[in-house]
Amino acid sequence: MNSPSPAATLLIPCFNAARFLPRLLDGVRAMTTPFAAVLAYDDGSTDDTVAVARSLEIEIITPNRNRGVSVARNRLAAAAKTEWIHFHDADDRIAPDFLERLGPLADADADVVSCDADWIGEHDGALQVAWRYDGEALARDPAAHLLVRPMGLNNTLLRRAAWEQSGGCDERLAMWEDADVHFRLALAGARWRHLSAVLTWSLRNPASFSHDHRKSSRCRLAALGGYAAMDEARRLLPLVAYQAEELAAAALGAGDRAVARECVSLCHRLGFPVPSSRNPVFRAARRLLPSLFLLRLQRRLRAACAG
């Protein structure tokens, strides 16, 4: 028999979320195992977020000026009273059995309990990204796995003490803060349990804040640069450099040469060549041609082969 689910608080950071909160609360009220409490934080909304939250009988922290989602998450975690917390974005969906299935794994031997997630189109429901994780890798070396497979806070139940020990979200990050905090939780020794099931859905539309790819790239680069300076992440520097190279290639594809150059510079500071290809032609060309030129060429060749 499964262990009972521990008490957990649902934390909802809100910015202009008035039109999304009723849909999320419909899902929350349909849950087979309910949250012990629901708490929202208004990050200086200019719509009716506060009024809608109160009409739905959601406790909401106000008034606040707009300072970004990292600040919102930290204030929510500080206000929670239960041992376990779960963040969920107002415009996303949660499975009715989210707590029923994850809760029993949140025992004395776990600090983070996670699930898989799908990113789908808000209007057509089409699958855009399937985020899948290796439970054994997360149990063995979560930091290494999370560098390669970033994880959102919609995916996890967190022990509040572990969150506090990690320092919570980096308030300098306007985006990528959830992947960053999971990585730092792992570095701090958080014990991971993973259930290979999709229990959360991120609804994507071109107008959403998270579609600002340039801002996201800059935040991710800032996080990678921070890891490069951490003594506890030293063993992971090859993975940090590889992620910086991948980010450089993506930035080139998006036309953001500035971020691409900074990513390449980070790789070089860490002592890793770009591109890191084992192809002998590229290895020889690295001595003669600029890294950005070779990365662009590599992208084109891969695209041609894929086509």
C-alpha positions in Angstrom: 0.0 0.0 0.0 1.3 3.5 -0.8 2.2 5.9 2.0 -0.2 8.8 2.4 0.6 12.1 0.7 2.2 14.7 2.9 0.7 18.1 3.3 1.7 20.4 0.5 1.0 24.0 -0.5 0.3 25.0 -4.1 2.2 28.2 -4.9 1.1 30.3 -7.9 3.3 33.3 -9.1 1.0 35.6 -11.0 1.5 38.5 -13.4 -1.6 39.5 -15.4 -3.0 36.0 -14.8 -6.7 37.0 -14.5 -7.8 35.0 -17.5 -5.9 31.9 -16.5 -6.6 31.5 -12.8 -10.2 30.1 -13.2 -8.9 27.3 -15.5 -6.1 26.4 -13.2 -8.4 26.4 -10.2 -10.9 24.1 -12.0 -8.1 21.6 -12.4 -6.9 22.0 -8.8 -10.4 21.5 -7.4 -10.7 18.3 -9.5 -7.6 16.8 -7.9 -8.1 13.4 -6.2 -5.7 14.4 -3.4 -6.0 18.1 -2.6 -3.4 20.6 -1.6 -3.4 21.6 2.0 -3.3 25.2 1.0 -3.2 27.4 -2.1 -1.3 30.7 -2.1 -0.7 33.1 -4.9 1.6 36.2 -5.3 0.7 39.1 -7.4 3.8 40.5 -9.2 2.4 44.0 -9.9 -0.3 42.9 -12.4 -2.1 45.6 -14.4 -5.2 43.5 -15.0 -7.8 42.0 -12.5 -5.6 39.2 -11.2 -6.1 40.1 -7.5 -9.9 40.5 -7.8 -10.2 37.2 -9.7 -8.0 35.4 -7.2 -10.1 36.6 -4.3 -13.3 35.7 -6.1 -11.9 32.2 -6.4 -11.1 32.2 -2.7 -7.3 32.1 -3.3 -5.2 33.7 -0.7 -3.0 36.2 -2.6 0.0 38.3 -1.4 -0.3 42.0 -2.3 0.5 44.7 -3.1 3.8 44.3 -4.9 5.6 46.1 -7.7 6.7 44.1 -10.6 10.0 42.5 -9.8 9.9 39.2 -11.7 9.0 35.6 -11.3 12.1 34.7 -9.2 11.2 37.2 -6.5 7.6 36.0 -6.6 8.6 32.4 -6.1 10.9 33.2 -3.2 8.2 35.2 -1.4 5.7 32.4 -1.9 8.1 29.8 -0.5 8.8 32.0 2.5 5.1 32.3 3.2 4.3 28.6 2.9 3.6 26.7 6.1 3.7 23.1 5.0 6.8 20.8 4.8 6.3 20.4 1.0 5.6 23.0 -1.7 4.7 22.9 -5.4 4.9 25.8 -7.8 2.6 25.9 -10.7 2.4 28.6 -13.4 -1.1 30.2 -13.7 -1.4 29.5 -17.4 -0.5 25.8 -17.3 -2.4 22.6 -16.4 -2.0 20.0 -13.7 -3.1 16.4 -13.7 -6.0 15.5 -11.3 -3.8 12.7 -9.8 -0.6 14.9 -9.5 -0.5 14.7 -5.7 -2.0 11.2 -5.5 0.9 9.8 -7.5 3.8 12.0 -6.4 2.8 12.5 -2.8 3.6 9.0 -1.6 7.2 9.4 -2.9 7.7 12.5 -0.8 8.9 10.6 2.3 11.8 11.0 4.7 14.3 9.8 2.1 13.5 12.4 -0.6 13.9 16.2 -1.0 12.6 16.5 -4.6 9.9 14.4 -6.3 9.5 15.0 -10.0 7.5 13.9 -13.0 7.6 14.2 -16.8 5.9 17.1 -18.6 4.6 18.0 -22.1 4.7 21.4 -23.7 1.7 21.7 -25.9 0.1 24.4 -28.1 -2.5 26.3 -26.2 -4.9 26.5 -29.1 -4.3 23.2 -31.0 -3.0 20.9 -28.2 -0.2 19.8 -30.5 2.8 18.4 -28.7 5.8 20.8 -29.0 8.3 19.3 -26.5 8.2 16.1 -24.5 10.3 16.5 -21.4 11.3 13.1 -20.2 13.8 12.3 -17.5 15.8 9.2 -16.4 14.8 8.3 -12.8 18.0 6.3 -12.2 20.2 9.1 -13.4 18.3 11.6 -11.2 18.8 9.4 -8.2 22.5 8.7 -9.0 23.7 12.2 -10.1 20.9 14.7 -10.5 23.1 17.7 -11.2 24.7 16.0 -14.3 21.3 14.9 -15.6 19.7 18.3 -15.1 22.5 20.1 -17.0 21.5 18.1 -20.0 17.7 17.9 -19.3 16.6 21.1 -17.6 13.5 20.8 -15.4 10.7 23.3 -14.7 9.2 23.9 -11.3 5.8 22.7 -12.6 7.3 19.2 -12.5 8.3 19.0 -8.8 7.3 18.6 -5.2 10.0 20.2 -3.1 10.9 19.9 0.6 10.8 23.5 1.8 13.9 23.0 4.0 15.9 21.9 0.9 14.6 24.9 -1.0 15.8 27.2 1.8 19.2 25.5 2.0 19.7 26.0 -1.8 18.9 29.7 -1.5 15.8 29.5 -3.6 15.6 31.3 -7.0 18.3 33.5 -8.2 16.5 36.9 -8.3 18.9 38.1 -11.0 17.3 35.7 -13.4 14.2 36.9 -15.2 13.9 33.5 -16.9 15.5 30.1 -16.6 15.2 30.4 -12.8 13.4 27.1 -12.4 16.0 25.0 -14.2 18.7 26.9 -12.3 17.2 26.3 -8.9 16.8 22.6 -9.6 20.5 22.3 -10.6 21.5 24.1 -7.4 19.3 21.9 -5.3 21.1 18.9 -6.9 24.5 20.4 -6.2 23.5 21.0 -2.6 22.8 17.3 -2.1 19.0 17.1 -2.6 17.8 13.5 -2.8 15.7 12.9 -6.0 12.8 10.6 -6.7 11.2 10.6 -10.2 8.0 9.1 -11.5 8.0 8.5 -15.3 4.6 9.9 -16.0 3.3 13.1 -17.5 1.4 15.0 -14.8 1.8 18.6 -15.9 1.3 20.4 -19.2 2.8 23.8 -20.2 0.5 25.6 -22.6 2.5 27.4 -25.2 1.5 30.4 -27.3 3.6 32.8 -29.3 2.6 35.8 -27.1 3.7 34.2 -23.8 6.6 35.7 -21.8 8.6 32.4 -22.1 8.8 32.8 -25.9 11.3 35.6 -25.5 14.1 33.4 -26.7 16.8 36.0 -26.6 16.1 36.9 -23.0 15.9 33.2 -22.1 19.2 32.6 -23.8 20.9 35.4 -21.9 19.5 34.1 -18.6 20.7 30.6 -19.4 24.1 31.9 -20.3 24.3 33.8 -17.0 23.4 30.6 -15.1 26.1 28.6 -17.0 28.7 31.2 -16.3 27.8 31.0 -12.6 28.2 27.2 -12.6 31.6 27.6 -14.2 32.7 29.5 -11.1 31.4 27.1 -8.5 33.9 24.7 -6.8 31.2 22.1 -6.3 30.4 22.1 -10.0 34.0 21.7 -11.1 33.6 18.0 -12.0 30.8 19.1 -14.4 32.8 21.7 -16.4 32.8 19.5 -19.6 29.0 19.4 -19.4 28.8 23.1 -18.7 31.0 23.8 -21.8 28.9 21.5 -24.0 25.7 23.2 -22.9 27.3 26.6 -23.7 28.2 25.3 -27.2 24.7 24.1 -27.7 23.3 27.4 -26.6 25.7 29.2 -29.0 24.4 27.1 -31.9 20.8 27.9 -31.0 21.6 31.6 -30.6 23.1 31.6 -34.1 20.0 30.0 -35.4 17.9 32.8 -33.7 20.2 35.5 -35.1 21.6 36.4 -31.7 25.4 36.7 -32.5 26.1 38.5 -29.2 25.0 35.6 -27.1 26.7 33.1 -29.4 30.0 35.0 -29.0 29.7 35.0 -25.2 28.9 31.3 -25.2 32.0 30.5 -27.3 34.1 32.8 -25.0 32.9 30.8 -21.9 33.9 27.6 -23.6 37.3 28.9 -24.4 37.8 30.2 -20.8 37.0 26.7 -19.6 39.6 25.3 -21.9 37.2 23.6 -24.4 37.4 24.1 -28.2 34.4 25.0 -30.3 33.0 23.1 -32.0 33.7 20.1 -29.9 33.1 17.8 -32.9 35.2 14.6 -33.2 35.1 15.0 -37.0 38.8 15.3 -38.1 38.0 18.0 -40.6 36.4 20.2 -38.0 39.2 19.4 -35.5 41.8 20.6 -38.1 39.7 23.6 -39.1 39.5 24.8 -35.5 43.2 26.0 -35.8 42.4 28.2 -38.8 38.8 29.3 -38.8 36.7 31.3 -36.3 34.5 29.2 -33.9 31.3 31.0 -34.9 31.9 30.3 -38.6 32.5 26.6 -37.8 29.4 26.4 -35.6 27.3 27.9 -38.3 28.7 25.5 -40.9 28.1 22.6 -38.6 24.5 23.6 -38.1 24.0 23.8 -41.9 25.5 20.4 -42.5 23.4 18.8 -39.8 20.3 20.4 -41.2 21.2 19.2 -44.7 21.7 15.6 -43.4 18.5 15.7 -41.5 16.6 16.9 -44.6 
